Each structure stands twice: as C-alpha cells, then as structure tokens.
Amino acid sequence: MMEYRDRDDREDRPRRGFRRRCEVCNKKPLVIDYKNINILKRFLNEHGQIESARKIGCGAKCQRAITTAIKRARHMALLPYTSEHIRVSGVSVGRPMPQRR
C-alpha cells in the first residue's frame, strides 16, 4: 500500500523558487504616466500587446496602473494598438533585444 504524506511534511521542507520583486514598486521614483512612453514600451511585447503581470513580475496594483497608462497613451496616439501600426509608423516597442558581441 502507498502511504500518504501529511501536510506537515511539506511545511518542513525549504521553499523553492524565486519571487521577483515588482519593478515599479521597488523603484519609487519610477512613476507610471501615460506620457512616459519609454517606460511603457518595456511592458509591451513586439506585437504591441500588454505583457502579463506574471511575465513582467509586478503585482496586481501596479499591473492595473500600467494597463491604464498604456490604454491612455494608445488613445492619445502615443503608442500603437497593433503590430500593423508598428510596421507603418516604425515605432519600436517591447523590451530591447540583447546586444550580440
């Protein structure tokens, strides 16, 4: 027969994994504003979509602020809506690609 482990066994083991800290919360001078396009571009992928909170490593509160700022910037035509707008306008969005040496 198979023995079942108690939950107490799990509590004794050390925790694994690494929780990334919120990039926005850690840097207090970093203000999320729709006019700050260079900061907002970091939270978009190459297709112009907003990255998930899990992928960029921020909390729910910061993700809501980022999403609201990106949507306002799109409405004011500061950021593109789709990848077609990216191709036509030539605006680069997303995280910068690492430099190859």
N, C-alpha and C positions, 0 to 999 in steps of 0.2 A: 504494500500500500504506500501511497505517496503521503508524505507529511506536509501539512500546510504551515506556512510561516505566519507568525503573528505580526501585527503592525509594529510591535515593539522592536522587532529585529531590524526593521527599516530605519527606525529612529536612531539606532546605534551607529549605523554606517555613516561615513562622512558624505557630504553632499558633493555631487559632481556638477560640472558645468560652470559657465561664467556668464554672469548677467552684465550686459553692457549698460553703462550709465547713459542717461539721456544727454545728448549733445547740447540740447538747448538749455536744459536746467543747470547743467554744470557750468556753463559759461553765462553768467548773469548779464554781462554787457551785450550778449547776443540777443537782440530784440527782433522778434518776428514781426515784420511790417511788409505790407504789400509793395512798398516802394523799394525794398531791399532785394532786388532781383538776383544778385549774385548769391545770396544766401538761399533764396527759394529754389534756385536751379539745382542745388545739391539734393533736394528732396524729390526731384523728378527723374524718371528714367529716360532712356534715349528716345522713347516714343512720345514723351510728354505726359505720361501718366504719373499720378502721385504714388510714391512708394508707400508700402505698408509700414505701420509703426514697428512691426517686428523686424523688418528688414533694415530700417534706419536706426533702430534702437532707441526709440523715445517712448515716453508714457502717453497715456490717452489724452491727458490735458494738453500736452504740447502738440500732439498729432492734430487735435481739433484746431488749435491756433494756426498751425502750418497749413492745414487744409483751407481754412477760411482765408488766410492771406494769399494762397495760390489762386483761389477762385476769384478773389477781388482783383488780383493782378491780371488774370485772364480777361476779366470783364473790362478792365481798362486798357486791354491790348498790350500789356507789358510782357506777358508770357503767352506762348502758343497753346491752343487747345489740343491739336492732334499732330501726328507726325507729318501730315501733308502741309500744315502751316510751318513746320520746322524746315521742310525741304524748300518751300517757296521763299520764306523770309531769310533763311540761312542762319537763324539764331541757334546757337549750340546750347543744349540743355543736358541735364544729367551730371553725374559725377565725372570729373576729368579722368581720362584714361591715364594709366601709369606710363611714365616715360621709359622706353626701352634703351638700354645702353649698349 
